[in-house]
């Protein structure tokens, strides 16, 4: 998969090649505090294994995936964008598809997550013909909550139905709502 935006390239992860750069994402507690079990991957090998798990999981869901986000002007990997089945309380696919993102802190505040998520939302609705795309965030993750709001996703409130029952803010966007437009 490869998508281009004005400033970004969204492409498949290449775990053997990308792990050294991805350590800036998955070896940083400012990022991992918002992800699953909050585990840090502090070695290239650990990050490579994480990226390989992401690729392997994505391969079981055609059209969906977990992709590297590359800043076009520097060719630096600055984040991850995912469009994957949303795990339910039992951590099995819930029948819903979620969009999510992880970005290195040096890239925060520039609109990259919103720009990349917009491109993937649009692809999910137009190419994959998904009827609804969901997003979840920990209650204190203000940055992700603001991205969801900028993407005009509807806030469905707090839910305990996903990721093992942890309290999360749940958002969604339906394909047939107001046509998706690039965020301002």
Secondary structure by P-SEA (a helix, b strand, c coil): cccccccbbbbbbccccccccccccccccccccccccccccccaaaaaaaaaaaaaaaaaccccbbbbbbcccccccccccccccccccccccccbbbbbccccccccccaaaaaaaaaaaaaaaccccccbbbbbbcccaaaaaaaaaaacccccccccccccccbbbbbbcccccccccccc
